[in-house]
Structure formats: structure tokens, C-alpha cells
Amino acid sequence: MSEQLIIQSHRGAYTVHFDDTLLSDPARLLEGEPHFLVDANVARLYASSLHAILHHPNAIVIEATEENKSIERTIPVIERLVQNKVRRDHTLVAIGGGIIQDITCFIASTLLRGLSWRFVPTTLLAQADSCIGSKSSINLGATKNILGTFNPPQNIFIHSGFLETLEDRDIRSGVGEIIKVHAIDGIAAFDRLTSDFDRLFDDRAVLLRYTRAALLIKQRYIEQDEFDRGIRNIFNYGHSFGHAIESAAHYAVPHGIAVAIGMDMANYIAAKRSLLPVEHYHRMHSILRKNYGKYARTPIPLDAMLSALMKDKKNTSTMLRLIFPMGDRAEIQQVQVLPDEIFRSQCAEFFVEING
């Protein structure tokens, strides 16, 4: 399969290539003066296929951990690039998932006042969601995603073969983001995905179809609001709660699965506040619970989760800015919520509900 999506951005158009020949013929990644930033796990799994890249003098292998996605740990990578004599007409090439994407994009945005970059997403989460949209974020100490830029890659190469070596938790993490995007698209899209949910895990063609569909849905929003100042905010559905859950659980819950729990939590609280008919909570709960079920009993201390939620960069000084489904059509909208005892009790009730 070799198809393309053309995404418009403030830096011009960039291309998503669906190309399953990439591993057998990675020559296009070696074009120009590349500097490779490669996920260490991908380097281990694909040592033979990526031999020419991994043995390139400008290859840097990085353990893709949340701790390494920080300004403190990014500085040594920048130092390596400088030692390798990176220049403004060179290109960074990220090969990995969202962590490698964030590190590479951040460096490309700042080093030498800007470098071009390419991206080979190797996780479903990156292939179905984060690869487009221009955003990057890295951490500062314990504060997640507080530093970032908007800087799209020139080219994105999606190779579905990388999914064969992913664990079930990584597939479900990507599916969490696919569910989110289809919820944003509306009831019909969400229910269609629900009917095909089980096939996502045993039919790669079905999974690839929904991956492409998720990117097409997201494309409509990012081309309207690339800098996340308006309508694109709804793509944070599940994320404020999800990031807080990740932090409180010390990242024992993968990102996309935390987002699925976060969507369920948003739906539950919206229903409790009579913002969403309760039947919509139950309609969406079934697929969300199926996706995060193995993590429903992961210890998530309420105080730690709420503390992390209060640090979300989208908040005002006194209110939480959250994304809820609203009304009879379950439209995804931004709302402001006071973090009072009522909100706290609703969060606590949700965790009791999913552990029951």
C-alpha cells in the first residue's frame, strides 16, 4: 500500500506517506545530510532492516522513557548533534513513537534557529494521531508537557509492519486515540468504530483503515486551528484527566489507555452534572472499558491525580478547563469546572465505579 495525505500547515504542506516498503528500502531516509534519533527498542527489534541507519555516523539511539522526554535529558542529545557537526541545511530524522517525536520536534524547532525533520512513527498511537498536527511537548522536572512548539515534519512515513512487534498494551494505547478522534467526529463515527472494535486487534487491514480515518478527521481540525487556540482544543478530550492519571500512576498506565480512562471519566462527570444524557455515558462506556479494562484496577491515588490535574496548562488561575461530551448529540466541547468538593467527590465516585 502506498498512499499519501497532504496536510497544510503554517510552514507549507507536508506529506504523510503510507508505505510498507520502507523497511525493505530505507534509502529515502538517507537522503541529504540526515541525523537520526532512533528509539532504542526499535533499534533492537529492527537491527537488520535499519542496519544502514543505525551504523550511520550521525545516528543517536535514545531510550524512549518519559524521564528522557525532558529539557534536562534533551540537552545531552543536542550536545551530541553539535559534536556531529549538525548544520542548518541538515535534516533530523525521528524513528520511534511519540517520545522520540517530541524530542526531535523540540530540537528541530530550537537548534540553530530551526532545522527540517522527518518522522517514521513506529507506534500505533503516533501513526493514528500524534504524527500530524505540528505539536511537540517535553517535560520540565515533574511537570509534563510544559515546554513545546508547533513545527511539522516535512515528511511522515507510516509503515504498518512496525505494528507487528508491538505489545497488546501498545495497540490498545493507539486504539484509545482512535476512539477519541471518532468520538469527536460524532455519534455515527463512534458507533461504527464500536461495531468493528474487536476486528481492530486481529485484522490489520481494518486497523489501518481506522488509522487513516482518524488522520483524515484530525486533518480537518488542525488545518483550521493549527495553533490550538480554538476548535482544536476539543482534541484534548480525555487528555486532561489522562495526563493526570498517568502522573498519579507513575506512568504504569500507557498514554492512550490513560486517555481512554480519561474519556470515560469525563463522560461520567458530564452525566453526573446533567450535561450529558446518561444513556450516552453507557453507550460509550462499553468500548472504552473494553479498551482500558486491564488497567481499571491500577492504583491511581485521588489526591495525586487531582494535584496533577490542577497543573494542566490549559487551566485558568481558578478554573479547570475540561473537555466534555454535551447534550443529546454528545458533542465534544470545552467547559470550565470549579475544582471544589463536588468535583472531587465525582472523581472519587468514578474510580469506585470502574473498580466495582
N, C-alpha and C positions, 0 to 999 in steps of 0.2 A: 504494500500500500504506500503510495507516495502522493500526498495531497498537501495543500497549503491553505493557511488562513493569513490574510493581510490585515494587520492591526495598525490603526492610525494613532500617532502619539505626538507630543509636543516636539519630539526630535525627528519627526517624519515617520514614515511607515516602517514597520518591522514584520518579519515573516515567521510564521510557525510552520515548520515542515514536518509532516507525518511520514517518516521514512524508516522502514525496517531493514534497510541495507547498511545503516550507519556502522554497526559493529563489524560487519564484514569488510567495509570500505570506509575507514575514518579519515580519508585523505582531506576532505573539505575542512576538517577541524585543524589541520596542519598548515592551512594556507596563511600567507603573510608572516607576521612575526608574533606567534602566539605565546602566551604564558598560561599554563594550565593549573587550575586549582581543582584538585580531584578528591572526592570523598574516599577516605582510606578503605572503607568497606567495599566500595565499588572497585577500587584498585585491586583488592584481594580477590574478589569474585571474578573480575574480568581481566586478570593479568595478561592472559594470552591475547585477547581481542584488542586490548588497549596498549599492547607492548610498545608500539612506536611513540605513543603519547607519554606513557609512564617513564620511558627512557630518554625522553626529550630533556635537554639541559635546563629548560625553563619549567619543568614540572614540579609542583608543590603538592604534596599529599597531606590532607588535613583530616583529623578525626572529627566527624560531624556530630559534636556534642553541643548541648545548649551552653555549656561553660565556654566553649571555644567561639560561640557567636556573641562575642563581647568586644568592646573597644579595647580592653586590656589585652585580649588574646589576638586581636586583629593586628595590632602593631607589629609583632614579630613576622607576620605574613607580609606586611608592607616592607619590612626591612629585607626580607628575602627577595622580594621583587626588585627593590633598589639594588641589591647585590647582583641580581641577574641583569642589571642594566636596562630595565624597562624604560621605554620611550613613549612619547605621546602618540606616535603612529603605530604602536604595537596594540595587540588585542588580548584581553583576558578571556579565557575560556573556562567556564564553570561546568564541572561534570559531577553531578550529585543531586541531592534533594534540596529542600528549602533552606537549610542551614548554609550549605555551600553557595546557594543562590544569593542569600542575604549578605554573606561575607564578600562575595565577588562584586555584587552590585554596589555595595557601600564603598569598597576600594575604588572601583571604576569611576564612581561619582566624585571622588575627592583627590586621588593620587594624580599628580601632575595636572591638576585642574580638570581632569576628565579623560577617561580612556574608553574606547569602544569595547564591547564584550559580547560573547556568545554564550548560549546556555544549552546544555544537554541535561534535561531533567530525568532523573533515574528513579524517582518515586511516583506513585500514582497521585499523591497529594500535589506534587509540583506539576505533573503533567496535566492534571484536570483543573488546576486553579491558579497556583501562585506564579506560574511561568509567564503569564500575561498580566499587564496592569501597571508595570513600571515600579512598583513599590519595593523598597527594601527596608529592613529594620534590624538593628543589632541592640544588644543589651548593654547597660551600664551598671556594673555591680549586680545587685539583685533585682534591678528594675528592668523588666522585659520590654524590648522593642521601643525604647525611648529615643534612640538615635536612628535617623533614616533619611532617605532621599527618594526621589522619583527619577528613575533612569532606566529605560527599557533596553534589553539587549538588541543587537542588530538582527540576530537570527536565533531561533529556538528549534532544536531538533528533537522530536519526540519519537523514540524507538520503543515500541511496546514490549520488545524482548526483555527489557530490564525488569519488567514486572514478574517474570518467571522466578526470579531469585528473592522476591520479597516475601516476608513472613505474613501470615494472616492478619496480624495487628496492623501492618503497614498498608495492606489492601484496604482494611476497614477504615483506617485513618483517611485515605484518599476518598473512599466512598462517603465518609462524613461530609467532606466538602462538596461532593457531587450532590448529596441530598440538600445541602444548604442552597446551592445555586438553583436547583429545581423548585425548592420552596419559594424562593424569590420570584421565579417565573410564574408562579400561580398554582392554583389547586389542580388543574388538569395535568400540568407537567409533573407535579409532585406525585399524584396518584398513578400516573403512567410509570414513573420510576418505581413506585411501590409494587406494582404488578410484576415488574421484572427484577425485583430486588435479589431473589435467590440466584438468578442467572448471572448476576454480576460476578459471582465468585467461581463459576465453573464454565463460563463461555467468554473467552477473551474478546470475541467479536462484539458481543453485547456490551462489555465493559468499555471497549474502545468507542463504540457508538455514543455511549453516555458521556464519555470523556470529551469527545468532540462537541456534543450538545452543550455541555457545561461551559466550554470555552466560548461557544457562539452566544450563549446567554450573557456571559460576563462581558464579552466584547461590546455589546450594546451599551452597557453602563459605563465602562471605562472610557469609551470614545466620547461620551457625553460629559464625563466628570473625572478626568484622569487624576486630578489632584485631590480627590476625596473631600470636596467642600460641600457637596450637595447630595444628589440621589445615590451616589456610590456608597454613602455611609451605610446603606442597608446591607451591604456585603459583610458588615461586622455582626450580622445576625449569628448568635451563638458564640461569638468570639470574646466579648467582654467576660461572660461567665466562663467560657472555655479557657481563656488565658489564666483567669484566677484559679480555676480548678487545677490546671497544670502546675501552677506555682505552689498551691497548697499541698498537692500530692507529690511535690518534689520530682515532677516530670515522670512519675510512674504511669501516667495516662498519656498516650500519644496524642499529638496535637489535634488531628482530625476527629479522633474519638472523644476528646475533651469538648470539641466544638459540637458534636452530636449530643453529648450530655447537656451542653450549654443551650442548645436549641430547645431541648425538652424542658429544661429549667425555665427558659424564657416563656415557653408556651404555658407551662403550669402556672407561673406567676401572673401572666396575662389573663388566664382563665379565672384565677382567684380574684383578680381585680375587676372582673366583668368587662375586660377589654376584648376578650376573645370568647366566642361560644364554646362551652366545654366540650362539645362534640368534635370540634377541630383539634383540641388537645388530644383527645383519644384517637382520632383519625391519624394524626402524625406520630403519636407516641409509639405505635406498634412498630414502625420501621426504624425509628430512632433507637428504641430499646433493643431491637434485633441487632443493630449495628454496634452498640456500646455494651451489650449485655454482660460480657465477661469482665467489664470494669465497673459494674454498678456497685460492687461492694468494696472497691478500692477506698481506703481511708482518706477522707477529704475533710480535714478539720474546718469547721464552720468559721471560726474566728480568723484563721489564716486565709481562707477563701475570701471573706469579706474585706480583710485588710488589703489583699492583692487587688480586689475589685475597686476599692477606693482610689488606687493609684493609676487606674486606667487613664490614658492621656486624653480621652475624649470627654471626660467629666468636666463640669464646671466646678467652682470652688465649693458649692454646697449640694449639687445635684448629680446623680448618676445619669449619664446618657446611655440608654439601653435600646436595643432593637427588639421589638415585639411583633408578632403577628396580630393584626387588629381586625375586628368586625367580622361580618358574615362571609367575606371573601378571604379572610386570613391574610390580608395584605401586610407585607413586611414594612414597618415604619419605625422611625426613631421617636422615643419618648423620654421624658425626664422623670426620674423617680427619686423621691427623698429617701435616703438610706436610714430610715427610722426603725423602730422596734417592729412595726407591722411588716416591713420588708424583710427584716432579719428572720422573723418567725415564718414567713412564707418560704424563704430559702431553706430553713431548717425542716419544714414540712415536706419539701420536695425530696430532700435526701432520705427522710423516713419513708416516703412513698416508694422510691426506687429500690430501697433496701428491704421492703416488705415482702 
